[in-house]
Amino acid sequence: MNSPLFRGAMTALITPFDSSGQIQEKHLRDLIDLQIQGRVDAIVPCGTTGEASTLNFEEHCQICELIVEHVNKRSKVIIGAGSNNTEYAIKLTHFAQKIHADAVLLVGPYYNKPSQNGHYLHFKKIAESVEIPIIIYNIPGRTGVNILPETILRLAEIPNIVGVKEASGNMDQVMAILKDRPSDFSVLSGDDSLTLPFIAVGGDGCISVIANEIPTDFTNMVHKALDGHWKSAREIHYRLFELMQLNFLETNPVPVKAALSMMGLIQEVYRLPLVPMATDNRQKLESVLKKLELI
């Protein structure tokens, strides 16, 4: 029986900008090194947390080439390459394959609100155009449509569709996928706070926001759970739980970028329409970061 190709703790990496709104490459390299020191299993740039929707194609290429080069096989790299335009998603996926990324993460088509068959044909067309492994990203709160378990399982029959990042928040849906998935198909949490329950019912890990801030502890939690050391995993989970929640107090990635700025790792710069945190929310975040001795 084959094991899933992608397991463990994976960081949905933020995109650092400088004061003029351009990509800050030094901070990006420093963040990558922090993740690798924390022994994360994969780095995932250009997704929701990476503000991909405000990156143009040239910036997307700049970030991904830098990351693949700087990681230099020290961790896996899974590149966000999703779009609601199937042909543009193919273009991004071809680029990821060209620079030898380990996989791509493809979000369900947002705004268009396709049918389940439309989702199936969208991902199928992309998969048939490349050889690189593909992980589907289901986040109905942002896309407007839930990709149902039967659609995920149908897509899992396509050889290079190797997993799903499930961020529906619906554990019944997660278990429906896990119950009937192929043995080599990864099921990953898209919600940090649900990672432990995910693994408890058979999931393979998480593509995480909190790993940006505290990669070592989050990675330890995931691997302790995967190895069946539940008491230790629960202790870490509950120590980090408040920060997991606060990272979504406002729209991701606003809180995590605010936290990383407080930690002295990046400048706190967003691209509109995202704006800095409200003062009262910032104070709550700062208090928890101090409690965790991150600042």
Long-range contacts (C-beta under 8 A, 24 or more apart in sequence): 1-183, 2-182, 2-183, 2-184, 3-183, 3-184, 4-162, 4-163, 4-183, 4-184, 4-185, 4-186, 4-187, 4-204, 5-103, 5-133, 5-162, 5-163, 5-184, 5-186, 6-41, 6-42, 6-76, 6-78, 6-103, 6-133, 6-135, 6-162, 6-163, 6-186, 6-188, 6-204, 6-205, 7-41, 7-186, 7-204, 7-205, 7-226, 8-40, 8-41, 8-42, 8-204, 8-205, 8-219, 8-222, 8-223, 8-226, 9-40, 9-41, 9-205, 9-206, 9-208, 9-211, 9-215, 9-218, 9-219, 9-221, 9-222, 9-223, 10-40, 10-41, 10-42, 10-43, 10-44, 10-76, 10-78, 10-188, 10-205, 10-206, 10-207, 10-208, 10-211, 11-35, 11-40, 11-42, 11-43, 11-44, 11-207, 11-208, 11-211, 11-212, 11-215, 12-44, 12-47, 12-48, 12-49, 12-50, 12-207, 12-208, 12-209, 12-211, 12-212, 13-43, 13-44, 13-45, 13-47, 13-49, 13-50, 13-67, 13-212, 14-49, 14-50, 14-51, 14-212, 14-253, 14-256, 14-257, 14-260, 14-266, 15-45, 15-46, 15-50, 15-51, 15-52, 15-55, 15-63, 16-260, 16-266, 16-267, 16-269, 17-267, 17-269, 17-270, 17-271, 18-267, 18-269, 19-267, 19-269, 21-269, 21-271, 23-59, 23-62, 23-63, 24-266, 24-267, 25-66, 27-265, 27-266, 27-267, 28-63, 28-66, 28-67, 28-70, 29-66, 29-70, 30-265, 31-212, 31-260, 31-265, 31-266, 32-67, 32-70, 32-71, 33-70, 34-215, 34-265, 35-75, 35-211, 35-212, 35-215, 36-71, 36-74, 36-75, 37-215, 37-216, 38-211, 38-214, 38-215, 38-216, 38-218, 38-219, 39-215, 39-216, 39-219, 40-75, 40-211, 40-215, 40-219, 41-75, 41-76, 41-205, 41-219, 42-75, 42-76, 42-77, 42-78, 42-102, 42-207, 43-67, 43-71, 43-75, 43-76, 43-77, 43-78, 44-77, 44-78, 44-79, 44-80, 44-105, 44-207, 45-77, 45-79, 45-80, 46-79, 46-80, 46-81, 47-80, 47-82, 47-105, 47-107, 47-137, 47-207, 48-80, 48-107, 48-139, 48-142, 48-252, 48-253, 49-209, 49-212, 49-252, 49-253, 49-256, 50-80, 50-253, 51-253, 51-270, 51-271, 51-274, 52-80, 52-82, 54-271, 54-272, 57-91, 57-92, 60-92, 60-95, 61-95, 64-95, 64-96, 64-99, 64-101, 65-99, 68-99, 68-100, 68-101, 76-102, 76-103, 77-101, 77-102, 78-102, 78-103, 78-104, 78-105, 78-135, 78-207, 79-103, 79-104, 79-105, 80-104, 80-105, 80-107, 81-105, 81-106, 82-106, 82-107, 82-108, 82-137, 83-107, 83-109, 84-109, 84-110, 84-111, 84-112, 86-122, 86-125, 86-126, 89-122, 89-126, 90-125, 90-126, 90-129, 90-130, 93-126, 93-129, 93-130, 93-132, 93-134, 94-129, 94-130, 96-132, 97-130, 97-131, 97-132, 101-132, 102-133, 103-132, 103-133, 103-134, 103-135, 103-162, 104-132, 104-133, 104-134, 104-135, 105-135, 105-137, 105-165, 105-207, 106-134, 106-135, 106-136, 106-137, 107-137, 107-139, 107-142, 107-143, 108-136, 108-137, 108-138, 108-139, 108-140, 108-143, 108-145, 108-147, 109-143, 109-145, 110-142, 110-143, 110-144, 111-143, 111-144, 113-143, 113-144, 113-145, 114-145, 116-147, 116-148, 116-150, 116-151, 119-145, 119-147, 119-151, 120-151, 120-154, 120-155, 123-155, 123-158, 123-161, 124-155, 124-158, 127-158, 127-159, 127-160, 127-161, 128-158, 130-160, 131-160, 132-160, 133-160, 133-161, 133-162, 133-163, 134-160, 134-161, 134-162, 135-161, 135-162, 135-163, 135-164, 135-165, 135-186, 135-188, 136-161, 136-163, 136-164, 136-165, 137-164, 137-165, 137-167, 137-190, 138-164, 138-165, 138-166, 138-167, 138-168, 138-190, 139-165, 139-167, 139-168, 139-190, 140-167, 140-168, 141-167, 141-169, 146-170, 146-173, 148-173, 149-173, 149-176, 149-177, 149-180, 152-177, 153-177, 153-180, 153-181, 156-181, 156-182, 156-185, 157-182, 162-186, 163-187, 163-188, 163-204, 164-188, 165-189, 165-190, 165-207, 166-190, 166-198, 167-191, 169-194, 171-197, 171-198, 171-201, 174-198, 174-201, 174-203, 175-201, 175-202, 178-202, 178-203, 192-218, 192-240, 192-244, 192-247, 193-241, 193-244, 193-245, 195-221, 195-222, 195-225, 195-237, 196-221, 196-225, 196-233, 196-234, 196-237, 199-225, 199-226, 199-233, 200-225, 200-230, 209-244, 209-247, 209-248, 209-252, 209-253, 209-256, 210-240, 210-243, 210-244, 210-247, 210-256, 212-256, 212-259, 212-260, 213-243, 213-247, 213-256, 213-259, 213-260, 213-263, 213-289, 213-294, 214-240, 214-243, 214-292, 214-294, 239-292, 240-292, 242-288, 242-291, 243-288, 243-289, 243-292, 246-281, 246-284, 246-285, 246-288, 249-277, 249-281, 249-284, 249-285, 250-277, 250-278, 250-281, 255-281, 255-285, 258-282, 258-285, 259-285, 259-289, 259-294, 262-286, 262-289, 262-294, 262-295, 263-289, 263-294, 263-295, 264-295
